[in-house]
Amino acid sequence: MTIAVTTPTGRVGSRVLRMLLQAGVRPRVLVRDPARLDTAVRERVDVRQGDLTDGAFVREAVAGARSVFWVDPTPHTDAEPVATSRRTAAPVADAAREGDIARLALLSSIGAEKRHGVGHIDGLAGIEEDFDATGADVLHLRCGYFFTNLAMEAGSLAQGVLSTTADLDAPLAWVDPRDIGDVAAARLLNEEWKGRVVQAVHGPEDLSFRRVAEILTGVLGRTVRAEAVADDDVRGALRAAGLPEGAVEGIVGMMAGTRDLVREQPRDVVTTTPTTLAEWAYAHLRPIVPGSA
């Protein structure tokens, strides 16, 4: 059983890699810089060095794998994020269509079920459709809002502000990327599932941004308030930072497009994962927010 893992040094991919190693599997890893892998890890994996945006490299690197775990590497700053996401994943779809891959597991997102109108997430929706059309067994992991997104707000949190374009009182699924990695690894190791499978990864509970601010108040030892920001204000800030228009709309559209989302998968025992926001924040956010008590 050969399992190919993309972005093996990323938040989710690194966890998938660790779980597979602990299960006794020797994964194949597609990585740009093998030096970023721990030395002990490099000795236990089949390294294929190259860039995931290089279609020829990807097509060759995944050939013959039983399963491929695909994480879209397209940055949100890309000028055409949706088109780039689909184009980058195309060699994997081609390999599956031609019978060189039996199973595909995609790191997708809540909101992909809408198919259109969700910013950069539309790219993941397109990859889902492209993978579905291959005839391979396909798993789409529809993940909630990453806890790790809060790390980008460390400076604002130091000032006691958590800003968002979301409805401050609307509950959202929040999840630890490590838990996503655990679910992905478990699915990759399970040979029983067939056809098209969609599995949401919702974290332990739905949280509004106002509730997140309350939790962070306790963790950081300072009052944190949730503050609403208009979509156009975010657009202005992103344009001022020099981002191209496609990137601006890709970023703004992700939150705007999910405001009215009715999730396709309900919260249940399969979609709920264990790590709480408070646990994660004490371990990973508190150390990087200046002045945390």
Helices and strands as residue ranges (DSSP letters): E 3-6, H 13-22, E 28-31, G 34-36, H 39-42, E 46-49, H 55-62, E 67-70, H 81-97, E 103-109, G 112-114, H 121-132, E 137-143, E 145-146, G 147-153, H 154-158, E 161-164, E 172-175, H 177-189, E 196-201, E 206-207, H 209-220, E 225-228, H 231-240, H 245-256, H 277-280, I 281-285, G 286-288
